[in-house]
């Protein structure tokens, strides 16, 4: 279904994104920097789930991805509000 070279390139790029995200969390100077890097790590992991779901033709992956992305988005909003001290 998906050519092998495309899969290899996508997995390679997602791996680079995860490595950079982990480095960003480790080197973060502020809590906001760590949150952004953690968000990158989360969505790169969701990308891995999507790619492997396509490779193995698992139909339930789309539902898992939709729920996880909504939860990830809401968690970033909550952390942003927490970092601002609860102000809007």
C-alpha positions in Angstrom: 0.0 0.0 0.0 2.7 2.6 1.0 6.0 2.3 -0.7 8.8 1.2 1.6 11.0 4.2 0.9 8.2 6.6 1.9 7.7 4.6 5.2 11.5 4.7 5.9 11.7 8.4 5.3 8.7 9.2 7.5 9.9 7.0 10.3 13.3 8.6 10.0 11.9 12.1 10.2 9.7 11.2 13.2 12.7 9.6 14.9 14.7 12.9 14.4 11.7 14.8 15.8 11.6 12.7 18.9 15.3 13.0 19.5 15.1 16.8 19.2 12.0 16.8 21.5 13.8 14.9 24.2 16.8 17.2 23.8 14.5 20.2 24.1 12.9 18.8 27.3 16.4 18.2 28.8 17.7 21.6 27.8 14.6 23.6 28.5 15.2 26.8 30.5 11.6 27.5 31.3 8.6 25.4 31.9 7.0 26.7 28.7 10.0 25.4 26.7 9.6 22.0 28.3 5.8 22.0 27.5 6.4 22.8 23.9 9.1 20.1 23.5 6.9 17.6 25.3 4.1 18.5 22.9 6.4 17.8 20.0 7.3 14.5 21.5 3.6 13.6 21.9 2.6 14.4 18.4 5.6 12.7 16.9 4.6 9.6 18.8 1.1 10.0 17.4 2.7 10.1 14.0 4.4 6.8 14.7 1.1 5.3 15.7 -0.4 6.5 12.4 2.4 5.2 10.3 2.3 1.7 11.9 -1.5 1.7 11.7 -1.2 2.2 8.0 1.5 -0.4 7.6 -0.4 -3.1 9.4 -3.9 -1.9 8.2 -5.4 -1.5 11.6 -8.7 0.3 11.3 -9.0 1.3 15.0 -5.9 3.5 14.8 -7.8 6.5 13.4 -10.1 6.5 16.5 -7.1 6.2 18.8 -5.4 9.1 17.0 -8.4 11.4 17.2 -8.9 10.9 20.9 -5.2 11.2 21.6 -4.8 14.4 19.7 -7.8 16.0 21.4 -6.4 15.1 24.8 -3.0 16.4 23.8 -4.4 19.7 22.6 -6.4 20.1 25.8 -3.4 19.2 28.0 -1.3 21.9 26.2 -4.1 24.5 26.8 -4.3 23.5 30.4 -0.5 23.8 30.9 -0.4 27.1 29.2 -3.2 28.4 31.5 -1.3 27.0 34.5 1.9 28.7 33.5 0.1 32.0 33.1 -1.2 31.7 36.7 -4.8 31.0 35.7 -5.2 34.3 33.9 -6.8 34.7 30.5 
